[in-house]
Amino acid sequence: MGSMARLTIPRRRIANGLSVDVEDWFQVGAFENVIERDSWEALPNRVSDNVLRILDLFAEANVKATFFTLGWVARRNAGLMRRIVNAGHEMASHGWDHARVFTLGPKAFAEDLERARMTLEDATGVQVIGYRAPSFSIDQRTPWAYDVLAEQGYAYSSSVAPIVHDHYGWRNAPRFAFQPLAHSPLIEIPVTTAILGGKRVAAGGGGFFRVLPYAFSRWAIRQVNRAERRPAVFYFHPWEIDPDQPRVPDAPLRSRFRHYTNLDKMAGKLTELIHDFDWCRMDQVAHREAIRAERLAA
């Protein structure tokens, strides 16, 4: 008999988690020491138009995402919240007004979660099961945060950046999804990092995505998908596609560099990214990671 050609079955492409942290230009951590919360009401609201642009971009690419939204924003934009869920995207919580978790105690954190969740659910009519801490502020200082999330019935969190950074980071956290509590099925899904020169490097979006060449992000996500066989978690903010937003001259130079660099290029890079990879909502990632955890424990 002649030899038969070996059949090669291609590996299934991994669906990565696509997420938007819905906050306005004046609510970012970089400006928290120069823009007072009491002034927010008087500042130009640009988040609605930016989210509508994002919804159009996602619709053109036929992708679904999770919108981690501040309760403060949802209370003032209920119609926008309904448009997000009516388009098939997931609504999830980003807390009430971008207070970092390590600045709150368990009681204040619980109140922040409840206030934001009630506002989001009232605006959309759908259950909120996901949470992302402002500025990835669940870390080694907040061991109590997961107990609070579990008590309030959250299915997953995506609140950890497992890197070293001057603004945030939990150096020793796992790189991929883990269950932080022995008594709860709650899943934590860290934002993506890649390995470069034996060290973890941030590769999950935000300022890193805007500032660095697109080729870096493409390489990093391919590494996670192909070498690790795990989904990547990518995030960005509505203000990042808004080059015409007001400037904050009193902010530190480093903060201004991170915030304003390549705003005019962000929409184009996003379009390329969402066409280069497969994407899904974060609740879908959480569901698959929970199944993976059950299989590993069996």
Disulfide bonds with the S-S distance in Angstrom:
none
